[in-house]
């Protein structure tokens, strides 16, 4: 990753990966508490149109690289190494035959969409312990840079697809959440679609009834669902056990008294899918999980 590529990533996604959430926002800008020091008033402004920041309390600003240089007290090369090691949803890479395919603006064509049937993809789903949830998935064949690829596809509300296989973690089309509505007054929110599939795999086992579901497809999309939460009597949150997940849960709970952090179910694991893979609750005689 070079500076141009890193600076093209939405700064709010970078901030979220560090555990910083806006105190107020609109379509044009977002305001944060000072990420570099303890302050009680939000003085850090993010211009979403320019993807640039300005810290009013210190009179400084810049792009993503400028921000991380100050945040890490590091050189440009050290910042780029840090960025390369982070899995930003807007800059997903895939390694196939040692070739990196980067962010996908308009450089691909979807060749075929069909039910999942390729042995490699079925084996991948089996490894993730969700092989019986293919009703929510498609097998996507696409062409990019004169090469053909295929992967598991999970459709979002904008018609784009989250693509996954052993070598790929990208989004074809516009990044967006996925909403699944069943006319319920209860909602469950998941960070990624493998967590959603994992939950569906044990939903009845956990003595849970089907509800409405929102899959963020990236924790950075959490601010996009604010209005969607208002009509639900019960909201269950299934986020990753990391700093970004902590902040996202905190933000939702602060604005919705009926929201519950359900990560106690998999508190010793990275996420819900990791719990399903390693805990394998279906082999246990009983599971008792109640909202706390």
C-alpha positions in Angstrom: 0.0 0.0 0.0 1.2 3.5 -0.9 0.2 6.9 0.5 -2.3 7.5 -2.4 -4.0 4.2 -1.7 -4.1 4.7 2.1 -5.4 8.3 1.7 -8.3 7.0 -0.5 -9.7 4.9 2.5 -12.5 6.8 4.3 -10.9 8.4 7.4 -13.9 7.4 9.5 -13.1 3.8 8.8 -9.6 4.4 10.0 -10.9 6.2 13.1 -13.3 3.4 13.8 -10.6 0.8 13.6 -8.8 2.7 16.4 -12.0 2.8 18.5 -13.1 6.4 17.8 -16.8 7.1 17.0 -18.3 10.5 16.1 -20.2 12.5 18.7 -22.3 14.1 16.0 -22.5 13.8 12.2 -24.3 14.6 9.0 -23.8 13.8 5.3 -21.0 16.4 5.0 -19.0 16.1 8.2 -18.5 14.3 11.5 -17.1 15.6 14.8 -15.0 13.6 17.2 -13.4 14.1 20.6 -9.7 14.8 20.1 -8.0 11.4 19.2 -4.6 12.7 20.4 -5.6 14.0 23.9 -8.3 14.0 26.5 -10.9 16.7 25.8 -14.6 17.0 26.8 -15.7 18.9 23.7 -15.5 17.6 20.1 -12.9 19.6 18.3 -11.8 17.1 15.6 -13.7 17.7 12.4 -13.8 15.2 9.5 -14.9 16.6 6.1 -16.4 13.6 4.4 -16.4 15.1 1.0 -12.7 15.9 1.1 -11.8 12.9 3.3 -9.7 15.4 5.4 -9.5 16.3 9.0 -8.9 19.4 11.0 -8.3 19.6 14.8 -9.6 23.0 15.9 -8.0 22.8 19.4 -4.5 22.6 17.9 -5.1 24.3 14.5 -3.7 21.3 12.5 -5.1 18.9 9.9 -4.5 16.9 6.8 -5.1 13.5 5.2 -5.0 9.9 6.5 -1.2 9.7 6.4 -0.9 13.0 8.3 -3.3 11.7 10.9 -1.6 8.4 11.5 1.9 9.9 11.6 0.7 12.0 14.5 -1.4 9.3 16.1 1.4 6.7 16.0 4.3 9.2 16.3 5.7 7.3 13.3 7.3 7.8 9.9 5.4 7.5 6.6 6.9 4.1 5.9 5.9 2.9 9.4 2.3 4.2 8.8 2.1 2.3 5.5 3.2 -0.9 7.2 0.5 -0.3 9.9 -2.1 0.3 7.2 -1.1 -2.8 5.2 -1.7 -4.9 8.3 -5.2 -3.6 8.8 -8.2 -5.2 6.9 -10.0 -2.0 5.8 -13.3 -2.9 4.1 -12.8 -0.3 1.4 -9.4 -1.6 0.4 -9.8 -5.4 0.4 -7.0 -7.3 -1.4 -7.0 -10.8 -2.6 -3.9 -12.9 -3.4 -4.4 -15.3 -6.2 -1.3 -16.7 -7.9 0.7 -14.1 -6.0 -1.2 -11.3 -7.8 -2.9 -8.7 -5.7 -6.3 -7.3 -6.8 -7.0 -4.1 -5.0 -10.0 -1.9 -4.4 -12.7 -2.6 -7.0 -14.2 0.6 -8.4 -15.4 -0.4 -11.9 -12.8 -2.9 -13.0 -14.9 -6.1 -12.9 -17.7 -7.9 -14.7 -20.0 -10.4 -13.0 -20.1 -13.4 -15.3 -22.5 -15.7 -13.5 -24.6 -15.8 -10.4 -25.9 -19.2 -9.3 -26.5 -21.5 -6.3 -23.4 -22.5 -4.4 -22.1 -25.8 -5.9 -18.4 -25.6 -6.5 -16.6 -28.2 -4.4 -13.9 -25.6 -3.2 -16.6 -23.2 -2.0 -18.6 -25.9 -0.3 -15.5 -27.1 1.5 -14.7 -23.5 2.5 -18.2 -23.2 4.0 -17.7 -26.5 5.7 -14.5 -25.2 7.3 -16.5 -22.2 8.6 -19.2 -24.6 9.9 -22.0 -22.9 7.9 -22.3 -25.4 5.0 -26.0 -25.8 5.6 -26.9 -22.1 5.2 -26.4 -21.7 1.5 -29.9 -20.4 1.1 -28.5 -16.9 2.0 -25.6 -17.2 -0.4 -24.7 -17.3 -4.1 -21.8 -18.5 -6.1 -20.4 -15.5 -8.0 -18.2 -15.8 -11.0 -16.6 -12.6 -12.1 -13.9 -11.3 -14.4 -11.2 -8.8 -13.4 -8.1 -7.6 -15.1 -8.6 -10.2 -17.8 -8.7 -13.0 -15.2 -11.6 -15.1 -14.0 -12.4 -15.6 -10.3 -15.2 -17.0 -8.2 -16.3 -16.9 -4.6 -19.1 -17.0 -2.1 -21.5 -14.0 -2.6 -23.6 -12.4 0.1 -25.9 -9.6 -1.4 -26.3 -6.2 0.2 -29.1 -3.7 0.1 -27.4 -1.8 -2.8 -27.1 -4.9 -5.0 -23.5 -5.4 -4.3 -21.9 -8.6 -3.2 -19.5 -9.4 -0.3 -17.2 -12.0 -1.8 -15.4 -14.5 0.2 -13.2 -17.6 -0.4 -10.0 -18.8 1.1 -8.0 -16.2 -0.8 -10.4 -13.3 -1.2 -12.3 -10.8 1.0 -13.7 -8.0 -1.2 -16.9 -6.3 -2.2 -18.2 -6.2 -5.7 -20.2 -3.0 -6.2 -21.3 -0.5 -3.6 -20.5 -1.3 0.0 -23.8 -1.4 2.1 -25.6 -3.3 4.8 -27.8 -6.3 4.3 -31.3 -6.1 5.7 -33.5 -9.2 6.2 -37.0 -8.4 7.3 -39.5 -10.9 8.7 -42.1 -8.5 10.1 -40.7 -8.9 13.6 -40.5 -6.3 16.4 -37.1 -7.7 17.4 -33.8 -7.1 15.5 -30.4 -8.8 15.6 -27.4 -6.9 14.3 -24.3 -8.7 13.1 -20.9 -7.3 12.1 -20.3 -9.8 9.2 -22.3 -12.3 7.3 -20.4 -15.3 8.6 -21.5 -14.3 12.1 -25.1 -14.1 10.8 -24.9 -17.6 9.2 -23.3 -18.9 12.4 -26.2 -17.6 14.4 -28.8 -19.1 12.0 -27.0 -22.4 12.5 -27.7 -22.4 16.2 -30.7 -20.1 16.4 -33.2 -22.8 17.5 -30.5 -24.5 19.6 -30.2 -21.3 21.6 -34.0 -21.3 21.9 -34.3 -18.1 19.8 -37.1 -17.3 17.4 -36.4 -15.8 14.0 -36.4 -12.0 14.0 -35.4 -9.2 11.6 -31.7 -9.1 10.9 -29.1 -6.4 9.8 -25.7 -7.5 8.7 -23.3 -4.5 8.6 -20.7 -6.2 6.3 -18.2 -3.9 8.0 -18.3 -2.3 11.5 -17.7 1.0 9.8 -21.3 0.9 8.5 -22.7 1.1 12.0 -23.6 4.8 11.7 -25.8 3.9 8.6 -28.4 1.9 10.7 -29.3 4.6 13.3 -32.8 5.2 11.8 -33.4 1.5 11.3 -33.2 0.8 15.0 -36.1 3.1 16.1 -38.9 0.7 15.3 -37.8 -2.3 17.3 -38.7 -3.3 20.9 -35.7 -5.6 21.3 -32.3 -5.2 19.7 -29.5 -7.8 20.1 -26.0 -7.0 19.1 -23.5 -9.6 17.9 -20.2 -7.7 17.2 -16.6 -8.7 17.3 -14.7 -8.8 20.6 -12.3 -6.0 19.7 -12.0 -2.2 20.3 -14.1 -1.3 17.2 -16.8 -3.7 18.3 -16.8 -2.3 21.8 -17.2 1.2 20.5 -20.0 0.3 18.1 -21.9 -1.5 20.8 -21.5 1.4 23.2 -22.7 3.9 20.5 -25.9 1.8 19.8 -26.6 1.2 23.5 -26.3 4.9 24.3 -29.0 5.7 21.8 -31.2 2.7 22.3 -32.2 1.6 25.8 -33.6 -1.7 24.4 -30.3 -2.8 22.8 -28.4 -5.7 24.5 -24.8 -6.7 24.0 -25.0 -10.4 23.4 -21.3 -11.1 23.1 -21.3 -12.9 26.5 -22.2 -16.0 24.4 -18.8 -16.0 22.7 -16.8 -13.8 25.1 -13.7 -16.0 24.9 -13.6 -15.9 21.1 -12.9 -13.4 18.4 -16.4 -13.4 17.0 -19.5 -15.6 16.7 -18.1 -17.7 13.8 -14.9 -18.3 15.7 -17.0 -19.5 18.6 -19.0 -21.8 16.4 -15.9 -23.3 14.8 -14.0 -24.0 18.0 -16.7 -24.4 20.6 -19.0 -26.5 18.4 -22.0 -26.1 20.7 -24.0 -28.7 18.7 -22.0 -31.3 20.4 -22.9 -30.1 23.9 -25.8 -31.6 25.7 -27.3 -28.3 26.8 -26.7 -24.6 26.1 -28.3 -22.1 28.3 -28.0 -18.5 27.0 -30.3 -15.8 28.1 -30.1 -12.0 27.5 -28.4 -10.1 30.3 
